[in-house]
Each structure stands twice: as C-alpha cells, then as structure tokens.
Amino acid sequence: MTERKPMGMTFDSWIDRQIDASIKRGEFDKLPGQGEPLPGVTGRYDPDWWIKEKLARENLDLTPETIVARREVERWMETYLTLASAASVKAQALKLNVKIEAANKTDLGPHLPQPLLDIDALMSQWAAERTKTDAQG
C-alpha cells in the first residue's frame, strides 16, 4: 500500500522524496526508451504536435471532400487519354461526377466546389487523341 503524506509536509517535497527513494532503489533504471528523444520532438515547437501524432497513429484524414474530389479529378485528367475504350472513359467520368456531386453537397471544409466533368468534351478529346495516335502509329 502507498504511504500516506505526513502531516505538515508539502505534496511537492513528499513526491520528491518518493522519487528520490525510487531512484536509489533503481526503479528508473533500464526503462523502455531511456536515453531516446521523446516522440514527436523535432527541436522546433509545434503546438499541434499532439493532433498530428493522433492523425498519423490512427491513419485519419481530415481533408475536406471537395479537395479530395479535386485531387482525384486532377489525377484522372492526367491519365484518361490512355484508357483503352470510350466506354471506360465515359464510365469513369460518370463515376467521378457522382463523387463530385456528393463532395459539393458537404458543408465541411472550404467552399471550393469542383465543377462536374463535361463528359461530351472529354469523349471528343479522347477520340481526337486516339485518331492522332492511330495516324502516327
């Protein structure tokens, strides 16, 4: 059982006395992580270190849906001309438009609505690129 604080002794000095006794008994020797820097300490003060660590530890992403949709559209626009068929271009564009509509309806994050993809323009551009590729090859 833990010893009670003696009358007339401050809590600070009583705790210090208990710590000193534990050190003399060797209870702080060979603790895990002894001599290693504290996790998250980089030398520069970051007041948000704890939330960043929690997000990383729990693999959470708080990026607003509109920004996620915008990034997904940007990545898709870089590669859609390489798709094999017009049907796959149209199907993927329609699927992205559904995600864009859902993201634009959220109230969270900055109001940066992503415009819907113009499927007819994408199909025309894909067909023109395909014709140009076929003519060269």
C-alpha positions in Angstrom: 0.0 0.0 0.0 1.2 3.5 -0.7 2.5 5.5 2.2 0.4 8.5 3.2 1.8 12.0 3.1 2.9 13.0 6.6 1.2 16.0 8.2 2.9 19.3 7.7 4.8 18.1 4.6 4.0 19.7 1.3 2.9 17.5 -1.6 5.9 18.7 -3.7 8.5 17.6 -1.1 6.7 14.4 -0.3 6.6 13.4 -4.0 10.3 14.5 -4.4 11.2 12.2 -1.5 9.3 9.3 -3.1 11.0 9.8 -6.4 14.5 10.0 -4.8 13.8 6.8 -2.9 12.7 5.1 -6.2 15.9 6.3 -8.0 18.0 4.9 -5.2 16.3 1.5 -5.4 16.9 1.5 -9.2 13.3 1.5 -10.3 14.0 4.0 -13.0 17.0 2.0 -14.5 16.6 0.4 -17.9 13.1 1.8 -18.7 12.0 1.4 -22.3 13.0 4.4 -24.4 15.6 5.6 -21.8 18.1 8.0 -23.4 16.0 8.3 -26.6 14.3 11.6 -27.7 10.6 11.9 -26.9 8.4 11.0 -29.9 7.3 14.0 -32.0 10.1 16.3 -30.6 12.0 17.7 -33.5 13.6 20.7 -31.9 11.1 23.2 -33.3 8.0 23.8 -31.2 4.8 22.8 -32.9 1.6 23.5 -30.8 -0.3 21.0 -32.9 2.1 18.1 -32.4 -0.4 16.0 -30.5 -3.2 16.2 -33.1 -0.7 15.4 -35.9 0.5 12.4 -34.0 -3.0 11.2 -33.3 -4.0 11.6 -37.0 -0.9 9.6 -38.1 -1.3 7.0 -35.4 -5.0 6.4 -36.3 -4.5 6.8 -40.0 -7.1 9.6 -40.1 -7.5 12.1 -43.0 -9.5 15.3 -42.4 -9.1 16.6 -45.9 -12.4 18.1 -47.0 -14.3 16.1 -49.6 -14.2 18.9 -52.1 -10.4 18.9 -52.1 -10.3 15.1 -52.2 -12.6 15.2 -55.3 -10.5 17.9 -56.9 -7.3 15.9 -56.4 -8.9 12.8 -57.8 -10.1 14.7 -60.9 -6.6 16.1 -61.4 -5.0 12.6 -61.3 -7.7 11.2 -63.6 -7.3 14.0 -66.1 -3.6 13.2 -66.4 -4.3 9.6 -67.4 -7.7 9.3 -69.1 -6.3 9.8 -72.6 -4.5 6.5 -72.2 -7.7 4.5 -71.4 -8.4 1.7 -73.9 -12.0 2.4 -74.8 -14.6 5.2 -75.0 -16.9 3.2 -72.7 -14.3 3.1 -69.9 -13.7 6.9 -70.3 -17.4 7.6 -70.0 -17.9 5.1 -67.1 -15.1 6.6 -65.1 -16.1 10.1 -65.8 -19.7 9.4 -64.7 -18.4 7.7 -61.5 -16.2 10.8 -60.8 -19.2 13.1 -61.4 -21.1 11.2 -58.7 -18.3 11.7 -56.3 -18.0 15.4 -57.2 -21.8 15.9 -56.6 -21.5 14.2 -53.2 -18.5 16.3 -52.2 -20.0 19.5 -53.3 -23.0 18.8 -51.0 -20.9 18.6 -47.9 -20.8 21.6 -45.5 -17.4 20.8 -44.2 -14.2 22.5 -45.2 -13.7 25.4 -47.6 -16.4 26.1 -50.1 -14.4 25.1 -53.2 -17.0 23.4 -55.4 -15.4 21.1 -58.1 -17.2 21.6 -61.4 -18.7 18.4 -62.9 -16.7 16.9 -65.7 -18.0 17.7 -69.2 -18.3 14.2 -70.5 -19.0 15.1 -74.1 -15.9 17.3 -74.3 -13.8 14.6 -72.6 -15.1 12.0 -75.1 -14.3 14.3 -78.1 -10.8 15.0 -76.7 -10.2 11.3 -76.1 -11.4 10.4 -79.7 -9.3 13.1 -81.2 -6.2 11.9 -79.3 -7.0 8.3 -80.3 -7.3 9.4 -84.0 -4.0 11.3 -83.8 -2.2 8.3 -82.2 -3.6 5.9 -84.8 -2.5 8.2 -87.6 1.1 8.4 -86.2 1.4 4.7 -85.5 
